[in-house]
Amino acid sequence: MRDNKQFLSNGPFVENRLPNGLAIASNHVPHVNSIAIGIWTNAGSREDPAHMGGLAHFLEHAVFKGTHSRDYIAIARCIEQVGGYIDAFTTKENTCLYIRCLKEHGALAFDLLADLVCNPVFPEDEIEKEKEVVIEEIHGINDSPEELIFDQFDDLAFPKHSLGPSILGTEQSVTNITTQALRAFMQRYYTAKNMLVTVVGNMSHDEVMLYSEKSFSGVSTDRKPSSGIRTFSEKDYSTFFTRQKKPLYQAHVLHGRAVARDDRFFYSLLLLNTILSGGMSSMLNLELREKNALAYNAYSSLTFFEDTTLLNVYAGTDPENTRQTLRIIQGILNAETLSEVSGEELLAAKNKLTSELVMEMEKMTHRMSKAARDIFYFGNTIDLEEKLAGIKNVTGEDLGQAAEYLQMDMDASTLIYEPDEE
């Protein structure tokens, strides 16, 4: 029988550093013909200046507008003309530029990513045009109540904390962004010791180090402060119950809470989230959709930040059913309810989560991203076997303690969008 561990990869991630301090992590997967390469910065919207919300995200766009050796057209074409693709994203804590391509185009991929993070020129005319693009992106979120409600929930929950503002910023804050601000942000955060390269696919670690040293030796070694210490405390979170009128047909409900980070509950919370929202047999789907026909779309969202953990539950429902929907959500999230999960339900959740993690490891870009998130969150990559063991070892008592931990310090908050009938 084939050894699945060996089939999935040629051993665990190998971690190293370049002489300039840039961290490198790679995983050789010999059975594929491609590679996924990501260059990560430990800076996201939490690092945005107060009057320039969306700066980290805008910078992710701006580096594609031209470098000293490539204009924006050449940037797009150079990897696409060999059949690869390039993309980027920004979260509240990180920014990533990544490429997926065939292994024979690895040198080009390393060179292009390095060019973007080391040599952007921020041409004024292109930057001004890109502001309009990002503003349209903001309009798109505003036209999508299911996305907008999450942004506004954070804004209400963290009114004076860096987790509150939207990753995209606002129309006004994006308008405020200058090329000088982009350069200053890059000089501060895009430094070797604040960045990370993750590579997954058919490339040995020796090759990864060779290409990395050739391409990324030019990453800044500036000793200026990089990302500050991210902290969260009870005073940073504001409990609320808010209803807002929107030009909608359907009501949207978002209910959730934030708690201080506690890694003792990491795997238990993953399983709780799976029990709540992991498929057609999950609690939320059974109670809100199958038993009560209240919602077509209902799910939970679990987010681990460096200093806090957020659990939210979303449901879209008929305006007349808002109160009943919220009551059922609150009942499901009750610590006593979650503590009474049966052994059979817990085992099913373990099987679902285990299968999900194993299947996700078959996707090169996902594995590349998970490695980076492990390093930023835990300080090193976590082998799949260790994660699976962590899930397997969770007991019913652990699940109950995690449920109590979620409701230990702060009350939950609720944001409801209701149709404006006028």
Disulfide bonds with the S-S distance in Angstrom:
none
